[in-house]
Amino acid sequence: MTHLTRRLMIVAAASLCSAAALAQPYPNKPIRAVVPFAAGSATDQIGRAFAEKMSQTLGQQVVVDNKPGASGMLGADIVAKAPNDGYTILIGTNSTNAALKFLMKKLPYDQDTAFAPVAYIGSVPLMVAVNNDFPAKTLKEFVDQAKAKPGQVSFAYASTSQQVSSEMLSSMAAIKMNAIPYKSGPNAMTDLIGGQVNMFTADFAVTVPQHKAGKIRGLAVTSSKRVAVVPELPTVNEALGLKDYELIAYFAVFAPAGTPADVIARLNQAVNAAANSKDIQDKFAPNGFSVEPGTPEALAQRNRTETAKWEKAIREAKIEAQ
């Protein structure tokens, strides 16, 4: 066999191997799921539970990668600029995929076109909570305290839902509070318990366990109806005699724009299988989490609606873009 013949055979064999690799059904390697918030946050807890279930459906490990910062912008940017091959996905929220474009003067990506909707995961209300030593047993008493001391009552936030819900409350109740930003919800909760901040409005996954343990005092929920998990807490509307206050956090999976439709369909199937699993529902139902499986098209429509809703909330709360 001549040297040229051997080289041709090697090249042909390599080409066949490459073609075989390309022909393997998706997925044929681990998938990176970027969680744009810190470990222990509601997004992280939900993202990890879904990633584990998705791994079982897909036959490949879905590895959670926490990339917190700038209310989710840093993690979202990583996914927006990742290859659109289905091996990098975003555990997105109302922060990353609805509110950020109105809270930031400039994003490093186009929020409306950078992502392909995969599947809606679900939603959860927030709880308005205060430190146990704060002299307010009801939300009305909290508002009265804030009115008596303009700018001296503080609230923590580590995501846009936490910020906007608090600023909405401030605007609608005609009070002025001191906003304290945090890098993560768990850090903000630690300082609420310790008394470094007075109030924290956050996802049930973060607040309910602490409220039930008596480490913080829940005052109200941000949904339009009371929640079975904490039936003793009124809605903000009930507590303050309002009618238009409502804000809930939601979670969904997105891929980089241009991800092939068959890959999106496979991921959608895996997310919906996780949402329908009894394990997931039993795990998060105590935290008021409501799963809602659906199509990519349904998520796209929902996200358009939510984006308009969050724009209105941010504008009416008079929050200036940073």
C-alpha positions in Angstrom: 0.0 0.0 0.0 1.5 3.3 -1.0 1.9 6.2 1.4 -0.7 8.2 -0.6 -3.2 5.4 -0.4 -2.8 5.1 3.3 -3.3 8.9 3.8 -6.5 8.8 1.7 -7.8 5.9 3.7 -7.1 7.8 7.0 -8.9 10.9 5.7 -11.9 8.8 4.5 -12.1 7.1 7.9 -12.0 10.4 9.7 -14.7 11.8 7.5 -16.9 8.8 8.2 -16.4 9.2 12.0 -17.3 12.9 11.8 -20.4 12.2 9.7 -21.4 9.5 12.2 -20.9 11.9 15.1 -23.0 14.5 13.4 -25.7 11.9 12.7 -26.1 11.0 16.3 -29.5 12.1 17.7 -29.7 15.1 20.0 -28.4 15.2 22.7 -25.1 13.3 22.5 -23.3 15.2 25.2 -24.1 17.0 28.5 -26.2 20.2 28.3 -25.3 23.3 30.2 -28.2 25.0 32.0 -27.2 28.6 33.0 -29.0 29.8 36.1 -28.5 33.6 36.2 -28.9 33.9 39.9 -26.9 32.6 42.9 -27.0 29.1 44.4 -29.9 28.8 46.9 -32.1 31.3 45.1 -35.6 30.3 43.9 -34.4 30.2 40.3 -31.5 27.9 41.4 -33.7 25.6 43.4 -36.3 25.2 40.6 -33.6 25.0 37.9 -31.7 22.2 39.6 -34.9 20.2 40.2 -35.9 20.5 36.6 -32.4 19.8 35.3 -32.3 16.5 37.2 -35.6 15.4 35.7 -34.6 16.6 32.2 -31.5 14.5 32.4 -33.6 11.4 32.9 -35.7 12.2 29.9 -32.9 13.3 27.6 -30.4 10.6 28.5 -27.7 13.2 29.0 -26.8 15.1 32.1 -28.1 18.7 32.3 -25.5 20.5 34.3 -26.5 23.7 36.2 -24.0 26.6 36.0 -24.7 29.5 38.3 -23.8 32.8 36.7 -25.3 35.5 39.0 -24.9 39.3 38.5 -26.8 42.4 37.3 -30.2 41.0 38.1 -29.6 38.0 35.8 -28.1 40.0 32.9 -24.7 38.4 33.1 -26.0 34.8 32.8 -28.5 35.7 30.1 -25.8 37.3 28.1 -23.7 34.1 28.2 -26.7 32.2 26.7 -27.5 34.8 24.2 -24.0 34.6 22.8 -23.6 30.8 23.0 -23.7 28.4 20.0 -27.3 27.7 19.0 -26.8 23.9 19.1 -29.0 23.1 22.1 -26.1 22.5 24.5 -26.5 25.8 26.4 -29.9 26.8 27.7 -31.1 29.5 30.1 -33.3 29.0 33.2 -34.9 32.4 32.5 -37.2 34.5 34.6 -39.3 37.6 34.5 -36.0 39.4 35.2 -34.0 38.2 32.3 -36.7 37.9 29.7 -39.3 40.6 30.5 -38.1 43.4 32.9 -34.4 43.9 32.2 -34.8 45.9 29.0 -36.7 48.5 31.0 -34.4 48.5 34.0 -31.1 48.8 32.1 -30.2 51.7 29.9 -28.3 49.3 27.6 -28.2 45.5 27.4 -25.3 43.6 25.8 -27.9 41.7 23.7 -31.3 42.3 22.2 -33.7 40.8 24.7 -36.5 40.4 22.1 -34.5 38.5 19.5 -31.6 36.8 21.3 -33.6 33.9 22.7 -35.7 31.1 21.4 -38.6 30.1 23.7 -38.4 26.5 24.8 -40.9 25.9 27.6 -42.7 27.7 30.4 -41.9 26.2 33.8 -44.2 27.9 36.3 -44.9 30.8 38.6 -44.8 31.7 42.2 -46.1 34.7 44.3 -43.9 36.8 46.5 -44.2 37.5 50.2 -43.8 40.9 51.8 -41.8 40.2 55.0 -40.2 42.2 57.7 -37.6 41.5 60.4 -39.2 40.2 63.6 -38.1 43.2 65.6 -39.6 45.7 63.2 -42.6 47.4 65.0 -45.3 46.4 62.5 -47.6 43.4 62.7 -49.5 44.2 59.5 -48.7 45.8 56.2 -50.8 48.8 57.0 -48.7 49.3 60.2 -45.6 48.9 58.1 -46.8 51.6 55.6 -47.6 53.9 58.6 -44.1 53.5 59.9 -42.6 54.2 56.5 -44.7 57.4 56.2 -43.6 58.5 59.6 -40.0 58.1 58.7 -39.5 58.9 55.0 -36.4 57.3 53.6 -35.4 55.6 56.8 -37.2 52.3 56.3 -35.1 50.0 54.1 -35.9 47.1 51.8 -33.6 44.5 50.2 -33.7 43.2 46.6 -31.6 40.9 44.5 -33.7 40.5 41.4 -36.1 42.6 39.3 -39.2 40.9 40.8 -38.0 41.8 44.3 -37.1 45.4 43.3 -40.2 46.1 41.2 -42.6 44.6 43.7 -41.2 46.8 46.5 -41.1 49.9 44.3 -44.7 49.3 43.2 -45.7 49.0 46.8 -43.8 52.2 47.6 -45.5 54.1 44.8 -49.0 52.8 45.3 -48.8 53.3 49.1 -47.2 56.8 48.7 -44.2 56.0 50.9 -40.5 56.5 50.4 -38.1 53.6 51.3 -34.4 53.1 51.1 -33.5 50.4 48.5 -30.6 48.1 49.3 -29.3 45.9 46.5 -27.9 42.5 47.1 -26.1 40.0 44.9 -28.4 37.1 46.0 -31.7 36.5 47.6 -30.2 34.2 50.3 -27.8 37.0 51.3 -30.7 39.4 51.5 -32.7 37.0 53.6 -29.7 36.6 56.0 -29.6 40.3 56.5 -33.4 40.6 56.9 -33.3 37.9 59.7 -30.3 39.8 61.3 -32.1 43.1 61.1 -29.7 44.8 58.7 -32.7 45.6 56.5 -36.3 46.1 57.5 -38.3 44.6 54.6 -37.8 42.0 51.9 -40.3 41.0 49.2 -39.2 37.7 47.7 -40.2 34.4 46.1 -42.0 31.9 48.3 -39.1 29.5 47.9 -37.0 31.9 49.9 -39.6 33.3 52.3 -42.1 30.6 53.2 -39.6 28.3 55.1 -38.3 31.3 57.2 -41.8 32.6 57.8 -43.1 29.2 59.0 -40.0 28.8 61.2 -40.8 32.1 62.8 -37.5 33.8 61.7 -39.3 36.5 59.8 -42.8 38.0 59.8 -44.8 37.7 56.6 -47.2 40.6 56.1 -48.8 40.0 52.7 -48.6 38.2 49.4 -48.2 39.9 46.0 -50.8 37.8 44.1 -54.3 38.9 43.4 -55.7 36.1 45.7 -54.6 34.5 48.9 -52.4 31.5 48.7 -53.1 28.1 50.3 -49.6 27.7 51.5 -49.9 30.8 53.8 -53.7 31.4 54.0 -53.2 33.6 57.1 -51.5 36.3 54.9 -53.7 38.8 53.1 -53.0 40.1 49.6 -51.4 43.5 49.3 -54.7 44.7 47.9 -56.6 43.4 50.9 -54.1 44.8 53.4 -54.0 48.3 52.0 -57.4 48.6 50.4 -56.0 48.6 46.9 -57.3 46.9 43.8 -54.6 46.9 41.2 -51.5 45.5 42.9 -50.3 42.2 41.6 -46.9 40.8 40.8 -45.7 37.2 40.5 -42.4 35.7 39.5 -42.2 33.2 36.7 -39.6 30.8 35.3 -39.0 29.4 31.8 -36.4 27.8 29.6 -34.9 29.6 26.7 -32.2 28.7 24.1 -30.1 30.9 21.9 -31.9 32.3 18.9 -31.6 30.1 15.8 -31.6 26.8 17.8 -33.0 24.1 15.4 -36.8 23.4 15.8 -36.2 19.7 16.4 -33.8 20.5 19.3 -36.3 23.0 20.7 -39.0 20.3 20.5 -36.8 17.7 22.3 -36.0 20.2 25.1 -39.7 21.2 25.4 -40.6 17.6 25.8 -38.1 17.2 28.6 -39.2 20.4 30.5 -42.9 19.4 30.2 -42.1 15.9 31.5 -40.4 17.4 34.5 -43.3 19.8 35.1 -45.7 16.9 35.0 -43.7 14.7 37.4 -45.2 14.2 40.8 -41.7 14.6 42.4 -41.5 18.2 41.1 -45.0 19.1 42.1 -44.7 17.6 45.5 -41.4 19.4 46.1 -42.5 22.9 45.2 -46.2 22.9 45.9 -45.5 23.8 49.6 -43.8 27.0 48.3 -46.8 28.1 46.2 -45.2 27.1 43.0 -47.6 26.4 40.1 -46.3 24.4 37.1 -47.8 25.1 33.7 -46.5 22.8 30.9 -47.0 24.2 27.3 -45.6 24.7 23.9 -42.7 27.0 22.8 -45.3 29.1 21.0 -47.4 29.5 24.2 -44.3 30.7 26.0 -43.5 33.2 23.2 -47.0 34.7 23.6 -46.9 34.6 27.4 -43.5 36.4 27.4 -44.8 39.1 25.1 -47.7 39.7 27.5 -45.4 39.6 30.6 -43.0 42.0 29.0 -45.7 44.6 28.4 -47.0 44.0 32.0 -43.6 44.5 33.5 -42.9 47.6 31.4 -46.2 49.1 32.8 -45.3 48.2 36.4 -41.8 49.7 36.1 -43.0 52.8 34.5 -45.8 53.4 37.1 -43.4 52.7 39.9 -41.1 55.4 38.4 -38.0 53.2 38.5 -35.1 54.8 36.6 -33.0 52.6 34.3 -29.5 52.0 35.5 
